[in-house]
Amino acid sequence: MPYELSPSPVVPPIAARWPTVVASAGGPIIILLGLAFLQPSLAGWLIGAALLVAISVGWVNRRGPETPFDLAAPEADRDGGGEAETRLLDALFEALSDPVLVIAGGEPDDIAGRRVLLANQAARELLRIQREGALLVSVLRDPTVLEAVDEALFGNVTRATDYLSRERHWRALIRPLPSGDGEPQALVVLHDDTDVRRMEMMRVDFLANASHELRTPLASLSGFIETLKGHARDDEKARDRFLDIMAIQADRMSRLVADLLSLSRIELNEHIPPSGLVDLSRVCSDVVDAVSVLSDDRKVSVQLAGNGQPAAPVQGTRDEIIQVVQNLVDNAIKYSPTGGTVEITIRPNVSLDEVSTPWSGGSRGDGATRLPLLTPDRVPGMRFAAVSVRDHGPGLAREHLPRLTERFYRVEGQKSGEKSGTGLGLAIVKHIVNRHRGGLTVESAPGQGARFTVYFPAASGG
């Protein structure tokens, strides 16, 4: 980017500089007076005057360019300062965290003539372009942004608009720039608003979902309270039954709020991949111990296949991976018949093809359908560790499988009674697995139970 240097200062005329010259030549004047005293003749005065001029000029030049009357610095010094200023501004431009582009307009009716004059490092990484020379239509394909650039180039209009790239929300600020060569130019600055948008959507979703799901238990509580305050005031049998129902509804509301808050926290950091190291074998052992009370109460056996097997290290956050496995085991216990068995299996080395390949029509020999609910990015050579949780309950029809991870989705016939839940458990599982850049599959058929499998990226060397 060309930068203008300050114009060279004008050297004051000799008349304006003469008092300073005289003041600076105090020593030579004394010498002149001495010579005149020793040689009072005309020749002596002439010789003294010549010495005065010579010595004064040398005296002044020795003071250098910092003297008030020698403001014109040497040409080499001016050039060096300009280059240093240019390097500094260039470094500042590259160091900006927001993507910044300078656009040249070309002709108004030539859309393909818009090109990138300059782009800093953040812009080059985001848009995958060179520093200069790229066509604007190949870099920013959003019609709204292109229209705003044209308005800045040819209408001298400053405008802000939204831009979506790589699942991130950007606020595009476009304003015209002055141009010295006659070609219109515009400045484009992209500011990342992803976190702000996520928080706004979280608040909106929380209010909508919470108001919808809390309406039923709140109405139930209100009705029972009015009944207990009215004709059932003295009916001990009815009072005990109503209080039990009210306790169940209050517990459901408490679980619903807890799940919504948990889901909101997970979504807030979903775009940040975890960097910890977790052993899946220990996680599953801890979950089996944690659900022992629930499994004993339901008379369901939870078995960890291959207990004592080698460690299965994965990249992740331990608390979140525990929440994934526990949600799957809780669901399996909930839908298992009395005396049934829940099986947990760990596989430490799984390929990407197995994670993302669906099958149906009896490929497992029992008519089950396998469907990937979440598929990780295809990174060549990537390996995964898998945890499978299987129950032997009623199973699921094929049409229900794609919607299992939707918020508040519950299969018909399973929305009430002992099997009622918040409908957020599998949604939480999906978002946690997505944050870990993993995969999630389901295998099920009516009457055949269900198997949920989560895949986490294996740690290096795991």
C-alpha positions as CSV (number, residue, x, y, z in Angstrom):
1,M,0.0,0.0,0.0
2,P,1.5,3.4,-1.0
3,Y,2.0,5.8,1.9
4,E,2.6,9.6,1.5
5,L,5.6,11.1,3.2
6,S,5.5,14.6,4.7
7,P,6.8,17.2,2.3
8,S,10.3,18.4,2.7
9,P,10.5,21.5,4.9
10,V,11.3,24.8,3.3
11,V,14.7,26.3,4.3
12,P,14.2,29.9,5.6
13,P,15.9,32.6,3.5
14,I,19.4,33.8,4.6
15,A,17.9,37.1,5.8
16,A,15.8,35.2,8.3
17,R,18.7,33.0,9.3
18,W,21.3,35.8,9.7
19,P,20.7,36.5,13.4
20,T,21.3,32.9,14.2
21,V,24.4,32.8,12.0
22,V,25.8,35.8,13.8
23,A,25.0,34.3,17.2
24,S,26.6,31.0,16.2
25,A,29.7,32.8,14.9
26,G,30.5,34.6,18.2
27,G,33.9,33.0,18.3
28,P,35.0,34.0,14.8
29,I,33.9,37.6,15.4
30,I,36.2,37.9,18.4
31,I,39.0,36.6,16.1
32,L,38.1,39.3,13.5
33,L,38.3,42.0,16.1
34,G,41.7,40.8,17.2
35,L,43.0,40.8,13.7
36,A,41.7,44.3,13.2
37,F,43.4,45.5,16.3
38,L,46.7,44.0,15.2
39,Q,46.5,45.1,11.6
40,P,44.2,48.2,11.5
41,S,44.9,48.7,7.8
42,L,42.4,48.0,5.1
43,A,44.2,44.8,4.1
44,G,43.9,43.5,7.6
45,W,40.2,44.1,7.7
46,L,39.7,42.3,4.4
47,I,41.7,39.3,5.6
48,G,39.7,39.2,8.8
49,A,36.4,39.3,6.9
50,A,37.5,36.4,4.7
51,L,38.4,34.4,7.8
52,L,35.1,35.3,9.4
53,V,33.1,33.9,6.5
54,A,35.1,30.7,6.2
55,I,35.1,30.0,9.9
56,S,31.4,30.8,10.3
57,V,30.4,28.5,7.5
58,G,32.4,25.7,9.0
59,W,31.0,26.4,12.4
60,V,27.4,26.3,11.2
61,N,27.9,23.1,9.2
62,R,29.4,21.3,12.2
63,R,26.1,21.9,14.1
64,G,24.3,19.4,11.7
65,P,20.7,19.3,10.5
66,E,19.3,19.6,14.1
67,T,19.9,23.4,14.1
68,P,16.8,25.6,13.6
69,F,17.9,26.9,10.2
70,D,19.1,23.7,8.7
71,L,15.7,21.9,8.6
72,A,16.3,20.1,5.3
73,A,17.6,16.6,6.3
74,P,19.8,14.7,3.9
75,E,18.0,12.8,1.1
76,A,19.2,9.4,2.4
77,D,17.8,10.1,5.9
78,R,14.4,11.0,4.4
79,D,14.2,7.9,2.3
80,G,15.2,5.7,5.3
81,G,12.5,7.1,7.5
82,G,9.9,6.6,4.8
83,E,10.9,2.9,4.3
84,A,10.7,2.4,8.1
85,E,7.2,3.9,8.3
86,T,6.1,1.8,5.4
87,R,7.4,-1.4,7.0
88,L,5.7,-0.5,10.3
89,L,2.3,0.2,8.7
90,D,2.6,-3.0,6.7
91,A,3.3,-5.0,9.9
92,L,0.3,-3.4,11.6
93,F,-1.9,-4.3,8.6
94,E,-0.8,-7.9,8.7
95,A,-1.2,-8.2,12.5
96,L,-4.9,-7.1,12.5
97,S,-7.0,-10.0,13.9
98,D,-10.0,-9.1,11.7
99,P,-9.9,-9.9,8.0
100,V,-9.3,-6.7,6.0
101,L,-9.4,-6.2,2.2
102,V,-8.9,-3.3,-0.1
103,I,-11.0,-3.6,-3.2
104,A,-10.5,-1.8,-6.6
105,G,-13.6,-1.1,-8.6
106,G,-12.8,-1.1,-12.3
107,E,-15.7,-0.2,-14.5
108,P,-19.2,0.1,-12.9
109,D,-20.8,-2.3,-15.4
110,D,-18.0,-4.9,-15.2
111,I,-18.7,-7.1,-12.2
112,A,-15.7,-9.3,-12.9
113,G,-13.5,-6.2,-12.8
114,R,-13.7,-5.9,-9.0
115,R,-10.4,-7.2,-7.6
116,V,-8.5,-7.4,-4.3
117,L,-5.7,-4.9,-4.1
118,L,-4.6,-5.9,-0.6
119,A,-5.6,-8.6,1.9
120,N,-4.1,-9.1,5.3
121,Q,-3.1,-12.5,6.8
122,A,-6.4,-13.0,8.5
123,A,-8.3,-12.4,5.2
124,R,-6.0,-14.7,3.2
125,E,-6.5,-17.5,5.7
126,L,-10.3,-17.1,5.9
127,L,-10.9,-16.7,2.1
128,R,-7.9,-18.8,0.9
129,I,-6.5,-16.1,-1.4
130,Q,-3.2,-14.5,-2.3
131,R,-2.3,-11.1,-0.8
132,E,-3.3,-9.2,-3.9
133,G,-4.7,-9.6,-7.4
134,A,-7.7,-12.0,-6.7
135,L,-11.0,-11.4,-8.3
136,L,-13.6,-10.3,-5.7
137,V,-16.4,-12.6,-7.2
138,S,-14.2,-15.6,-6.6
139,V,-13.4,-14.6,-3.0
140,L,-16.8,-13.3,-1.7
141,R,-19.8,-14.9,-3.3
142,D,-22.4,-13.4,-1.0
143,P,-24.7,-11.2,-3.2
144,T,-25.4,-8.8,-0.3
145,V,-21.7,-8.2,0.4
146,L,-21.0,-7.7,-3.3
147,E,-23.9,-5.2,-3.6
148,A,-22.5,-3.3,-0.5
149,V,-19.1,-3.2,-2.1
150,D,-20.5,-1.7,-5.3
151,E,-22.4,0.9,-3.3
152,A,-19.2,1.9,-1.6
153,L,-17.2,2.0,-4.9
154,F,-19.6,3.9,-7.0
155,G,-22.1,5.4,-4.6
156,N,-19.7,6.5,-1.9
157,V,-22.0,4.7,0.6
158,T,-20.8,3.2,3.9
159,R,-22.7,0.0,4.8
160,A,-22.7,-3.0,7.2
161,T,-24.1,-6.4,6.4
162,D,-24.0,-10.0,7.5
163,Y,-21.7,-12.7,5.9
164,L,-21.7,-16.4,6.6
165,S,-18.6,-18.5,5.9
166,R,-17.5,-21.9,7.2
167,E,-20.4,-22.0,9.8
168,R,-19.2,-18.7,11.3
169,H,-21.2,-15.5,11.3
170,W,-19.3,-12.4,10.2
171,R,-20.3,-8.7,10.3
172,A,-19.0,-7.1,7.1
173,L,-18.2,-3.3,7.3
174,I,-17.8,-1.7,3.8
175,R,-16.8,1.9,3.3
176,P,-15.4,3.9,0.3
177,L,-11.7,4.9,0.2
178,P,-10.2,8.0,-1.4
179,S,-8.2,7.1,-4.5
180,G,-5.4,9.2,-6.0
181,D,-5.4,7.5,-9.5
182,G,-9.1,7.9,-10.3
183,E,-10.0,4.2,-9.8
184,P,-12.6,3.8,-7.0
185,Q,-11.5,1.8,-4.0
186,A,-13.4,0.3,-1.0
187,L,-12.4,-1.1,2.4
188,V,-13.9,-4.4,3.6
189,V,-13.5,-5.4,7.3
190,L,-15.0,-8.7,8.5
191,H,-15.7,-9.0,12.3
192,D,-16.5,-12.4,13.8
193,D,-19.9,-12.3,15.5
194,T,-20.3,-16.1,15.9
195,D,-20.2,-16.1,19.6
196,V,-22.7,-13.3,19.9
197,R,-25.1,-15.0,17.5
198,R,-24.8,-18.3,19.3
199,M,-25.6,-16.6,22.6
200,E,-28.6,-14.9,21.1
201,M,-29.9,-18.1,19.5
202,M,-29.4,-20.0,22.8
203,R,-31.5,-17.5,24.7
204,V,-34.2,-17.6,22.1
205,D,-34.2,-21.4,21.9
206,F,-34.1,-21.7,25.7
207,L,-37.1,-19.5,26.2
208,A,-39.1,-21.2,23.4
209,N,-38.3,-24.7,24.5
210,A,-38.6,-24.1,28.2
211,S,-42.0,-22.3,27.8
212,H,-43.3,-25.2,25.7
213,E,-42.1,-28.0,27.9
214,L,-42.8,-26.4,31.2
215,R,-46.4,-25.5,30.3
216,T,-47.8,-29.0,31.0
217,P,-46.2,-29.7,34.4
218,L,-47.0,-26.2,35.5
219,A,-50.6,-26.5,34.5
220,S,-50.7,-29.9,36.3
221,L,-49.2,-28.4,39.5
222,S,-51.6,-25.5,39.4
223,G,-54.6,-27.8,39.0
224,F,-53.7,-30.0,41.9
225,I,-52.9,-27.1,44.1
226,E,-56.4,-25.7,43.5
227,T,-57.9,-29.1,44.1
228,L,-56.1,-29.5,47.4
229,K,-57.2,-26.0,48.5
230,G,-60.8,-26.8,47.6
231,H,-62.9,-29.9,48.0
232,A,-59.9,-32.3,48.5
233,R,-58.7,-30.3,51.5
234,D,-59.8,-32.9,54.0
235,D,-59.4,-36.0,51.8
236,E,-56.2,-37.6,53.0
237,K,-56.1,-40.4,50.3
238,A,-56.6,-37.9,47.5
239,R,-54.1,-35.5,49.1
240,D,-51.4,-38.2,49.2
241,R,-52.0,-39.2,45.6
242,F,-52.0,-35.6,44.3
243,L,-48.8,-34.8,46.3
244,D,-47.1,-37.8,44.7
245,I,-48.1,-36.6,41.2
246,M,-47.0,-33.1,42.0
247,A,-43.6,-34.4,43.2
248,I,-43.1,-36.2,39.9
249,Q,-44.0,-33.1,37.9
250,A,-41.7,-30.9,39.9
251,D,-38.9,-33.4,39.4
252,R,-39.5,-33.5,35.7
253,M,-39.3,-29.7,35.6
254,S,-36.1,-29.8,37.5
255,R,-34.5,-32.3,35.1
256,L,-35.8,-30.3,32.1
257,V,-34.2,-27.1,33.3
258,A,-30.9,-28.9,34.1
259,D,-30.8,-30.5,30.6
260,L,-31.6,-27.2,28.9
261,L,-28.8,-25.4,30.8
262,S,-26.4,-28.3,30.1
263,L,-27.3,-28.2,26.4
264,S,-26.8,-24.4,26.3
265,R,-23.3,-24.7,27.8
266,I,-22.3,-27.4,25.3
267,E,-23.6,-25.4,22.3
268,L,-21.7,-22.3,23.5
269,N,-18.4,-24.1,23.2
270,E,-19.3,-26.5,20.4
271,H,-17.0,-24.9,17.8
272,I,-14.0,-25.2,20.1
273,P,-12.5,-28.8,19.9
274,P,-11.3,-30.2,23.2
275,S,-7.6,-31.0,23.7
276,G,-7.6,-33.3,26.8
277,L,-6.8,-37.1,27.0
278,V,-9.5,-39.5,28.3
279,D,-9.4,-43.3,28.8
280,L,-12.8,-44.7,27.5
281,S,-12.3,-47.9,29.6
282,R,-12.2,-46.0,32.8
283,V,-15.1,-43.8,31.8
284,C,-17.3,-46.8,31.2
285,S,-16.3,-48.4,34.5
286,D,-17.2,-45.2,36.3
287,V,-20.6,-45.0,34.6
288,V,-21.4,-48.6,35.5
289,D,-20.7,-47.8,39.1
290,A,-22.7,-44.5,38.9
291,V,-25.9,-46.2,37.5
292,S,-25.8,-49.2,39.8
293,V,-28.5,-47.8,42.1
294,L,-30.9,-47.1,39.1
295,S,-30.2,-50.5,37.5
296,D,-30.8,-52.3,40.8
297,D,-34.1,-50.4,41.2
298,R,-35.2,-51.3,37.7
299,K,-33.8,-54.9,38.1
300,V,-31.7,-54.5,35.0
301,S,-28.1,-55.8,34.7
302,V,-25.5,-53.5,33.2
303,Q,-22.5,-55.5,31.8
304,L,-19.2,-54.0,30.6
305,A,-17.9,-56.4,27.9
306,G,-14.2,-57.2,28.1
307,N,-13.7,-55.8,31.6
308,G,-10.1,-55.2,32.2
309,Q,-9.2,-54.7,28.6
310,P,-6.4,-52.3,27.5
311,A,-6.8,-48.6,27.7
312,A,-8.6,-46.8,24.9
313,P,-7.3,-43.2,25.0
314,V,-9.2,-40.5,23.1
315,Q,-9.0,-36.8,22.7
316,G,-11.8,-35.1,24.7
317,T,-13.2,-33.6,27.9
318,R,-13.7,-36.3,30.6
319,D,-16.9,-34.8,32.1
320,E,-18.6,-34.5,28.7
321,I,-17.6,-38.0,27.6
322,I,-19.0,-39.4,30.9
323,Q,-22.2,-37.5,30.3
324,V,-22.5,-39.1,26.8
325,V,-22.0,-42.6,28.0
326,Q,-24.3,-42.1,31.1
327,N,-27.1,-40.6,28.9
328,L,-27.0,-43.7,26.6
329,V,-26.9,-46.1,29.5
330,D,-29.7,-44.3,31.3
331,N,-31.9,-44.6,28.2
332,A,-31.0,-48.3,27.8
333,I,-32.0,-49.0,31.4
334,K,-35.2,-47.0,31.0
335,Y,-36.3,-49.1,27.9
336,S,-35.1,-52.5,29.1
337,P,-37.6,-55.0,30.4
338,T,-37.4,-56.1,34.0
339,G,-34.6,-58.7,34.3
340,G,-33.1,-57.5,31.0
341,T,-29.5,-56.7,30.3
342,V,-27.7,-53.6,29.0
343,E,-24.4,-54.4,27.2
344,I,-21.5,-51.9,26.9
345,T,-18.7,-52.6,24.4
346,I,-15.5,-50.7,23.8
347,R,-13.5,-51.0,20.6
348,P,-10.2,-49.0,20.6
349,N,-9.4,-49.0,16.8
350,V,-12.1,-48.2,14.3
351,S,-11.8,-46.9,10.8
352,L,-13.6,-43.9,9.3
353,D,-15.5,-46.0,6.8
354,E,-17.2,-48.0,9.6
355,V,-18.3,-44.8,11.3
356,S,-20.0,-43.4,8.2
357,T,-21.4,-46.4,6.5
358,P,-25.2,-47.1,6.9
359,W,-26.9,-50.4,6.1
360,S,-30.3,-51.9,6.4
361,G,-32.5,-54.9,5.4
362,G,-31.0,-57.5,7.7
363,S,-27.3,-56.8,7.2
364,R,-26.9,-57.8,10.9
365,G,-29.1,-60.8,10.4
366,D,-32.0,-59.5,12.5
367,G,-33.6,-57.0,10.2
368,A,-32.1,-54.0,12.0
369,T,-31.3,-50.7,10.3
370,R,-28.0,-48.9,11.0
371,L,-28.1,-45.1,10.5
372,P,-25.3,-42.6,11.1
373,L,-26.8,-39.7,13.1
374,L,-23.6,-37.7,13.1
375,T,-20.6,-38.3,10.7
376,P,-17.1,-36.8,11.4
377,D,-15.1,-35.0,8.8
378,R,-13.2,-37.3,6.4
379,V,-9.6,-37.0,7.5
380,P,-7.4,-39.6,5.7
381,G,-5.9,-42.1,8.1
382,M,-8.0,-41.0,11.1
383,R,-8.8,-43.7,13.7
384,F,-11.5,-43.8,16.4
385,A,-12.3,-45.5,19.6
386,A,-16.0,-46.6,19.9
387,V,-18.4,-47.2,22.8
388,S,-21.6,-49.2,22.1
389,V,-24.6,-49.4,24.4
390,R,-27.2,-52.0,23.6
391,D,-30.5,-52.7,25.2
392,H,-33.1,-55.5,24.5
393,G,-36.2,-53.4,24.7
394,P,-39.0,-52.7,22.2
395,G,-36.7,-51.2,19.6
396,L,-37.5,-48.4,17.1
397,A,-39.1,-48.4,13.7
398,R,-36.9,-47.1,10.9
399,E,-38.9,-43.9,10.4
400,H,-38.0,-42.7,13.9
401,L,-34.3,-43.1,13.6
402,P,-33.4,-39.8,11.8
403,R,-35.2,-37.7,14.3
404,L,-33.8,-39.2,17.5
405,T,-31.4,-36.4,18.2
406,E,-33.9,-33.6,17.7
407,R,-34.7,-31.6,20.8
408,F,-37.8,-32.9,22.7
409,Y,-38.4,-35.6,20.2
410,R,-40.0,-38.7,21.7
411,V,-41.4,-41.7,20.0
412,E,-45.2,-42.1,20.2
413,G,-46.2,-44.4,23.0
414,Q,-43.1,-43.4,25.1
415,K,-44.2,-39.9,26.1
416,S,-45.8,-40.8,29.4
417,G,-45.5,-43.1,32.4
418,E,-42.3,-44.4,33.8
419,K,-40.4,-43.9,30.5
420,S,-41.1,-40.3,30.1
421,G,-38.1,-38.0,29.8
422,T,-37.1,-34.5,28.8
423,G,-36.4,-35.5,25.2
424,L,-33.0,-33.8,25.4
425,G,-30.7,-36.7,26.3
426,L,-29.8,-37.7,22.7
427,A,-29.6,-34.0,21.6
428,I,-27.0,-33.5,24.4
429,V,-25.1,-36.6,23.2
430,K,-25.0,-35.4,19.6
431,H,-23.7,-31.9,20.5
432,I,-21.0,-33.3,22.7
433,V,-19.9,-35.8,20.1
434,N,-19.9,-33.0,17.5
435,R,-17.7,-30.9,19.6
436,H,-15.3,-33.8,19.9
437,R,-15.3,-34.2,16.1
438,G,-16.7,-37.7,16.5
439,G,-19.6,-39.8,15.1
440,L,-22.9,-41.3,16.4
441,T,-24.8,-44.2,14.9
442,V,-28.0,-46.1,15.9
443,E,-29.0,-49.7,15.0
444,S,-32.5,-50.8,15.8
445,A,-35.6,-52.7,14.6
446,P,-39.0,-53.2,16.2
447,G,-38.8,-55.9,18.9
448,Q,-35.0,-56.1,18.5
449,G,-33.8,-53.5,21.0
450,A,-31.4,-50.7,20.0
451,R,-27.7,-50.2,19.9
452,F,-26.2,-46.6,20.1
453,T,-22.5,-46.2,19.2
454,V,-20.4,-43.1,19.7
455,Y,-17.0,-42.7,18.1
456,F,-14.3,-40.4,19.5
457,P,-11.0,-39.5,17.7
458,A,-8.3,-41.8,19.0
459,A,-5.4,-40.0,20.7
460,S,-2.0,-40.1,18.9
461,G,-0.5,-43.4,19.5
462,G,-3.7,-44.7,20.9
